[in-house]
Amino acid sequence: MKKISLIGFVVVSLGELLAILTNQLFLQHLCKPLIMVFLFLYYFSASGQNRSNGVLAAIFFSFLGDTLLMYEHKDPLYFMFGLASFLTAHVFYILVYRQHRGEENEDRLQGVHRARMAFPIIIAGSGLVFVLYPSLGDLRIPVIIYATILVVMVLNALFRSGRTNTVSFSLVLIGAVLFMVSDSLLAINKFFQPISHAGLYIMITYITAQFLIVNGLIKHFKR
């Protein structure tokens, strides 16, 4: 099951990228929802006894967000529900990061070093909101709330430093940062200025982010 689901994840991910490149809507509608379905199956089979319902929930709400955002051109409500789904996924990831870490010790981030490491993430999130704010219209409050939760998600990935093994920490943090990059590209392309090949860049960073986060959480239990 683990190998089959991993192969399925790779195949539908490549299919989604191909669909974007060739503008094949049918292929995109087929492949995009299946990305998180196969990742769900991969995590379910690879995590074993350390399986977390929180991770499964985060993947499920990501699947829901992916599906809803495919229809945002039909009705703005699809975008709002998609945004709410991904916000929920981030909340579950925040909770999961707190569960997938050890007790506090002298190796954890503390004091000035903690603030120095967190500062670029906070600046990136608040800077993006500042740039987008004039063009957000009625979506200002929802986008600000989403951006805040997104930054908190990345910070919680950062604060696992010293409280898990190096591989788990690195994979989850890189994945969380890539998730932020993906969402930032989506927001800039939608609200500020169109980006050439935006859909391709958004999905590459998004798919990689989800895969790294899930694998990083699995690695937490492998000392």
Steps between C-alpha positions, in 0.01 A plus 500: 500500500780744586681458167179496296369817662838672456508408132141623467593828669789556257291408194205729579736781604677480165161476331389819674813686390456372144136611504606851601767516230265378227186668636312169517214568740369144498840361596535765772158422646597134500849531651484792743257349755685168486829656616381524860309171475822313422694699763230402752545133409879535507500652849243247623717208391842650583425636848401167654430511873611865516214610276349836594137589434611862488722434198219311328267793569751752361534294181121464472437874529780563249320263262179694562677830433655369178162384376313821587760730346461325165153656475573851626440637149133398531424672828713705745359286781713210379811707570373590848422138586833393353678760713313377809597141421870581475480714812359197682781285357757746636337493844528120504865523391567744786350253747690212342834684518443546872432129540799392290773644720678397817533668835673836532878481539807719466514440122168669428476854361499752782509872565667725244587211267135392492388854417771541234395179324130587516543859380541430123188280500291766673633773271427291189141436608422854613680647199285298262181618672623861487561475125169328426282698741384778261377246242331250732163676522241300695753220552731706719396345830494137376840537330656665808368218722629240255842665474527512879422130536745421218781688678416325829517165317850575370613630840384181669702301247802715590447460873541121470874571477689299760187309594507238223764339283676708234338328202147543634561864591656587165236330286208654688651850509591499129153369421333767713704777334415363154133495597531867588675570168223317310223693676688827450533436126130421481408820685732723296374351174134537603497835677807699397660416167476200266809278505613315190446123546361571848294181510806286433712667770214490750443128455869404496560675833170376643548133407859504626392672822233246584727205424787637712276583795338156506832319467658723763227413747549129429876540561436649846462151642813365333782593735 
